[in-house]
Amino acid sequence: MLLLLPTVPWHASEFRRSARSAGWAVLIGAGAVLGLILRLWATRLQMLAVAVVLASLCPAVPTVLGLAVLRERATRAQAIGLAGSAAAVVLLSLG
C-alpha cells in the first residue's frame, strides 16, 4: 500500500468511490490483516504442519461464500473438494 500511495495523484479518477465502498474496503482490509496476524500467531503456537494446512484452505472460503450468499451452484469437483477439506479440518483437530 505504501509503495502504491505515491501514484494516487496520477490515477485519482480511478480511486474515487463512494464512502460506503471505502468503508467496505477498509473493513475487508482489516479482516485480511487480522487473518494474517492470526496465521502468524498460529504458526508460532501450534505445530507448523497444522497451521499451514488450515491456512491453505483459504480458497474454500470464497467458494463457500459464493454458495451461501450468491446462491451459486457447486460443481461435483467443488463439492468433493469442500467435503475433503472439511474432513481434513476435522481430522487435524482430532490430532
C-alpha positions in Angstrom: 0.0 0.0 0.0 2.8 2.4 0.9 4.5 1.7 -2.4 1.4 2.5 -4.4 0.3 5.5 -2.5 2.6 8.0 -4.4 0.9 7.0 -7.7 -2.6 8.1 -6.5 -2.5 11.6 -8.0 -2.0 10.2 -11.5 -4.9 7.8 -11.1 -7.2 9.8 -8.8 -10.2 9.3 -11.0 -9.9 5.5 -10.7 -9.8 5.7 -6.9 -12.9 7.9 -6.4 -15.5 5.7 -4.8 -18.5 6.3 -2.5 -17.9 6.5 1.2 -19.8 3.2 1.5 -17.3 1.5 -0.9 -14.4 3.0 1.0 -15.8 1.7 4.3 -16.2 -1.8 2.8 -12.6 -1.7 1.5 -11.3 -0.7 5.0 -13.4 -3.5 6.6 -12.1 -6.1 4.1 -8.5 -4.8 4.6 -8.9 -5.0 8.4 -10.2 -8.6 8.0 -7.2 -9.5 5.9 -4.8 -8.0 8.4 -6.5 -9.9 11.2 -6.2 -13.1 9.2 -2.5 -12.7 8.6 -1.9 -11.9 12.3 -3.9 -15.0 13.4 -1.9 -17.1 10.9 1.4 -15.8 12.2 0.2 -16.5 15.8 -1.0 -20.0 14.9 2.4 -20.8 13.3 4.2 -19.8 16.5 1.9 -21.6 18.9 0.8 -24.7 17.0 2.6 -27.3 15.0 3.6 -25.7 11.7 2.0 -28.6 9.7 -1.4 -28.0 11.2 -1.3 -24.2 10.7 -0.1 -24.4 7.1 -2.8 -26.9 6.2 -5.5 -24.8 7.7 -4.1 -21.7 6.1 -4.1 -23.4 2.7 -7.9 -23.8 2.9 -8.2 -20.1 2.1 -9.7 -20.8 -1.4 -12.5 -22.7 0.2 -13.8 -19.5 1.9 -14.8 -17.6 -1.3 -16.3 -20.8 -2.6 -18.5 -21.3 0.4 -19.4 -17.6 0.4 -20.4 -17.9 -3.2 -22.6 -20.9 -2.4 -24.2 -19.3 0.6 -24.5 -15.6 -0.3 -24.8 -15.6 -4.1 -26.6 -19.0 -4.3 -24.1 -20.3 -6.8 -24.2 -23.9 -7.8 -21.2 -26.1 -6.9 -19.8 -28.5 -9.5 -19.2 -32.1 -8.5 -15.5 -31.4 -8.2 -16.0 -28.4 -5.9 -18.4 -30.4 -3.7 -15.9 -33.2 -3.4 -13.1 -30.7 -2.6 -15.1 -28.9 0.0 -16.1 -32.2 1.6 -12.5 -33.4 1.6 -11.4 -30.0 3.1 -14.0 -30.3 5.9 -12.8 -33.9 6.6 -9.2 -32.7 6.8 -10.1 -30.0 9.2 -11.9 -32.5 11.4 -9.1 -35.0 11.3 -6.5 -32.3 12.1 -8.5 -31.0 15.0 -8.8 -34.5 16.4 -5.0 -34.8 16.4 
